[in-house]
Amino acid sequence: MGGLGNYRADKPRVAPMPQTDPILRTTLAGIPLNTPVLCAAGTCGVLDELGEIVDLNRVGGVVTKSITRRPRIGNETWRIMPRRAGMLNAVGLANPGLVRFLADHARRAADMPCAVIASVAGFSVHEYAECVAAIDAVEGIKAIELNVSCPNGPSSHGGGGIEFGADPNALRDLMRAVRPLARKSRLFVKLSPVSVASPNSATDLARIAINGGADGLVLCNTVPAMGIDIETRRPVLANVTGGLSGPAVHEIAVKIVHDVYRGVAREARVPIVGVGGVSTWRDAAEFILAGADAVQVGAMGMADPKAPVRIGKGLAAWARRQGVSEHGSISELVGAMRPPEKILKGLLDYHAE
């Protein structure tokens, strides 16, 4: 796909004309969305390349590739490998770098008919801060997503971003540095699924992000994983380890969204974007019921770029079956999971006595 997509700088700007079902219209931290289905970072090009094959009026938004201060060619091949229940990837944050992103891509954001969220990654607080400050000034970019959880970049103790999302003190320091720099853009924080061996739960880290001024949470990044070719006895990825995405991680991500929503986000009124294994509208609906205001499509979008549109159609029909009126919004179903039926029966039996 070419880099310019359907939104070249010399085209006159036109007002967006939403073509999605009205019942899907919602907001994310005050940002209007035609649909709660977005395209995840790294799955649809640097910015708007997806517009060559998908009508971007029919998606809620796109998240750019994670932009770093310097250009990165990423890890060696193989860096993406299909697995039985998803995909292993260790792309290594390949991106054009901040200067080239601003010069060659960012100006087109204002012409796009869907929300644009810029993903930012770094290997030090200073690098994150430089990227946030520069991208915040770009017209048309509605939010900045801090990728503090990429599982396949170099280590930040000589540097890498994953520790920022796993270490409470590092995350506090990062939020303290970048929050004042996002003056017009909403600031989202993309966290990783936390290891069961970690003393910090996803809710603990989400609370730190919220207390640091996060306008939204993105839950969650890929699960650290690896695969081995049993004939050659070599890792299937050149980077040895990477991140697992796709259907295999969906139920893990749903639980994290549920825990964070009920543990901190609902009371703080901070929206959540659910990510992980969204392949069908049913997957997206689970995230919404668990507490997500929006969802991102990642691995499935790489296999089927039109998946976000298909998922949106299914969500609209589901919302009507759930009783949302023609003049209502799918947002009415956020966090609307009901307790298990046996609990309700037990309560009724108790009161009957």
Secondary structure, DSSP 4 states (H G I P E B T S, - for coil): --SSTT--TTSPP------S-GGG-EEETTEEESSSEEEPTTSS-SSSGGGGTS-GGGSSEEEPPPB-SS-B--PPSP-EEEETTEEEE-----B--HHHHHHHTGGGGGG-SSEEEEEE--SSHHHHHHHHHHHHTSTTEEEEEEE---TTS--SSSS-STHHHH-HHHHHHHHHHHGGG-SSSEEEEEEPPPPTT-SS-HHHHHHHHHHTT-SEEEE--PEEEE-EETTTTEESSTTSEEEEESGGGHHHHHHHHHHHIIIIIHHHT--EEEES---SHHHHHHHHHHT-SEEEE-HHHHH-TTHHHHHHHHHHHHHHHTT--TTS-GGGGTT-PPPPHHHHHHHHHHHH-
